[in-house]
């Protein structure tokens, strides 16, 4: 086993359009610390601190996931504790990807806290819980995003907030394409 622990998570990156929308809504909250656009994501699983060897094994399993591309839709604002987030509608393809990631985590021998999956994109941290309810009234335009990949990311905590690094990217399969070269022969 390698010694150093790496704080990690598996997530869907957000598009530039969704990042801009999240930034605009966070700015309207006038409180807390808005997350930078490059840190916005939809967490599929938080892994906590893991060894490099465990992450290598997890990577092997994540590379084998065969899920199709899909769309997600924002469904308004929500809050957990002192954070404000954009809620994401539950979608069968999103749930399938989430379950596939959890299966890979189990196959890699990692244990996670069992939590209900509530898809969201955190946009503000450090707001007072009592104020959250007022923030929930900020109007949020309907928006969708096409999901084409997910990432394994590391997270390093700093006084001014977390810094993320993409360790690996996993593309999803285009709808109607199996990933085989033969699929292109007839086109």
C-alpha positions as CSV (number, residue, x, y, z in Angstrom):
1,X,0.0,0.0,0.0
2,X,1.2,3.5,-0.7
3,X,1.3,5.7,2.4
4,X,-0.2,9.1,1.6
5,X,-4.0,9.5,1.6
6,X,-5.8,11.4,-1.1
7,X,-9.2,13.0,-0.4
8,X,-11.4,12.1,-3.4
9,X,-14.8,12.0,-5.0
10,X,-16.5,10.9,-8.2
11,X,-18.5,13.6,-10.0
12,X,-20.1,14.9,-13.1
13,X,-18.5,18.2,-14.3
14,X,-21.0,21.0,-15.2
15,X,-21.1,22.7,-18.6
16,X,-20.0,26.3,-19.0
17,X,-23.7,27.3,-19.4
18,X,-24.7,25.7,-16.1
19,X,-21.7,27.1,-14.4
20,X,-22.6,30.6,-15.5
21,X,-26.2,30.1,-14.3
22,X,-25.0,28.8,-10.9
23,X,-22.6,31.7,-10.6
24,X,-25.4,34.2,-11.3
25,X,-27.7,32.6,-8.7
26,X,-24.9,32.4,-6.1
27,X,-24.2,36.1,-6.7
28,X,-27.9,36.9,-6.0
29,X,-27.7,35.1,-2.6
30,X,-25.5,38.0,-1.3
31,X,-24.1,35.8,1.5
32,X,-21.5,33.1,2.1
33,X,-18.7,32.0,-0.2
34,X,-19.7,31.3,-3.8
35,X,-17.8,28.4,-5.3
36,X,-15.6,29.2,-8.3
37,X,-17.0,27.9,-11.6
38,X,-14.2,25.4,-12.0
39,X,-15.2,23.7,-8.7
40,X,-18.9,23.2,-9.6
41,X,-19.9,19.6,-10.1
42,X,-22.6,17.0,-9.3
43,X,-21.1,14.5,-6.8
44,X,-21.9,10.9,-7.5
45,X,-19.9,9.6,-4.5
46,X,-17.6,11.1,-1.9
47,X,-14.8,8.7,-1.2
48,X,-13.0,10.5,1.7
49,X,-9.3,9.7,2.2
50,X,-8.0,6.9,0.1
51,X,-4.6,5.4,-0.7
52,X,-3.1,5.6,-4.2
53,X,-3.4,1.9,-4.6
54,X,-7.1,1.9,-3.8
55,X,-7.6,4.7,-6.3
56,X,-5.8,2.7,-9.0
57,X,-8.0,-0.3,-8.4
58,X,-11.1,1.9,-8.4
59,X,-10.0,3.5,-11.7
60,X,-9.8,0.1,-13.3
61,X,-13.4,-0.6,-12.3
62,X,-14.7,2.9,-13.3
63,X,-13.1,2.5,-16.8
64,X,-15.3,-0.5,-17.3
65,X,-18.6,1.4,-16.8
66,X,-20.8,1.4,-19.9
67,X,-23.5,4.0,-19.4
68,X,-25.1,6.1,-22.1
69,X,-25.0,9.9,-22.3
70,X,-28.0,11.6,-20.9
71,X,-29.4,15.0,-19.9
72,X,-30.0,16.4,-16.4
73,X,-32.3,19.2,-15.5
74,X,-32.0,21.8,-12.7
75,X,-35.1,21.8,-10.5
76,X,-34.6,24.8,-8.3
77,X,-32.7,25.6,-5.1
78,X,-32.1,23.6,-2.0
79,X,-29.9,23.7,1.1
80,X,-28.0,21.3,3.4
81,X,-26.8,22.9,6.6
82,X,-24.8,26.0,5.7
83,X,-24.7,25.4,1.9
84,X,-27.0,26.4,-0.9
85,X,-27.3,24.2,-4.0
86,X,-29.0,23.8,-7.3
87,X,-31.2,20.7,-7.1
88,X,-31.1,18.3,-10.0
89,X,-34.1,16.2,-11.1
90,X,-33.7,12.5,-10.5
91,X,-33.3,10.8,-13.8
92,X,-33.2,7.0,-14.5
93,X,-29.9,7.3,-16.4
94,X,-28.4,9.5,-13.6
95,X,-29.5,6.9,-11.1
96,X,-28.0,4.1,-13.2
97,X,-24.6,5.9,-13.4
98,X,-24.7,6.5,-9.6
99,X,-25.4,2.9,-8.9
100,X,-22.7,1.8,-11.4
101,X,-20.2,4.0,-9.6
102,X,-21.2,2.6,-6.2
103,X,-20.8,-0.9,-7.5
104,X,-17.2,0.0,-8.7
105,X,-16.5,1.4,-5.2
106,X,-17.6,-1.8,-3.6
107,X,-15.6,-3.9,-6.1
108,X,-12.5,-1.9,-5.2
109,X,-13.0,-2.8,-1.5
110,X,-13.9,0.8,-0.4
111,X,-16.6,1.4,2.2
112,X,-18.7,4.5,2.1
113,X,-21.3,6.0,4.5
114,X,-24.7,5.0,3.3
115,X,-26.4,8.2,2.2
116,X,-29.5,8.8,0.2
117,X,-28.5,10.2,-3.2
118,X,-29.9,13.7,-3.6
119,X,-28.4,15.0,-6.9
120,X,-27.3,18.7,-6.6
121,X,-24.6,21.2,-7.4
122,X,-23.4,23.1,-4.4
123,X,-23.0,26.8,-5.3
124,X,-22.5,28.6,-1.9
125,X,-20.9,27.5,1.3
126,X,-20.8,29.3,4.7
127,X,-24.3,30.8,4.8
128,X,-26.3,30.8,8.0
129,X,-28.8,27.9,8.1
130,X,-31.6,30.2,9.2
131,X,-31.1,32.4,6.2
132,X,-31.3,29.5,3.7
133,X,-35.1,29.5,3.5
134,X,-35.0,33.1,2.1
135,X,-32.4,32.1,-0.5
136,X,-34.7,29.4,-1.7
137,X,-37.0,32.1,-3.2
138,X,-34.4,33.3,-5.7
139,X,-35.8,32.5,-9.1
140,X,-33.9,29.9,-11.1
141,X,-34.5,29.5,-14.8
142,X,-35.2,26.0,-16.2
143,X,-31.9,24.6,-17.6
144,X,-30.7,21.2,-18.8
145,X,-27.2,19.8,-19.4
146,X,-26.0,17.0,-21.6
147,X,-23.8,14.6,-19.6
148,X,-21.0,13.1,-21.6
149,X,-18.5,12.1,-18.9
150,X,-17.7,11.8,-15.2
151,X,-14.5,12.3,-13.3
152,X,-12.5,11.0,-10.4
153,X,-11.2,14.1,-8.6
154,X,-9.0,14.9,-5.7
155,X,-9.8,17.6,-3.2
156,X,-7.2,19.5,-1.2
157,X,-8.5,21.8,1.6
158,X,-7.1,25.3,1.9
159,X,-8.2,28.2,4.1
160,X,-9.9,29.9,1.2
161,X,-11.7,26.7,0.1
162,X,-11.1,23.4,-1.6
163,X,-9.0,23.0,-4.7
164,X,-9.9,20.1,-7.0
165,X,-7.8,18.2,-9.5
166,X,-9.2,15.8,-12.1
167,X,-7.3,12.5,-11.7
168,X,-9.2,10.6,-14.4
169,X,-12.0,11.2,-16.9
170,X,-14.5,8.5,-18.0
171,X,-16.5,9.2,-21.2
172,X,-20.1,7.9,-21.5
173,X,-21.3,6.2,-24.6
174,X,-23.2,8.2,-27.2
175,X,-26.9,7.1,-27.5
176,X,-27.2,4.4,-30.1
177,X,-23.5,3.7,-30.3
178,X,-22.0,0.6,-28.6
179,X,-18.4,1.9,-28.8
180,X,-17.5,-0.7,-31.4
181,X,-15.8,0.4,-34.6
182,X,-18.3,-1.7,-36.6
183,X,-21.0,0.8,-35.7
184,X,-19.2,3.4,-37.8
185,X,-18.9,1.2,-40.9
186,X,-22.5,1.6,-42.0
187,X,-22.5,5.4,-41.5
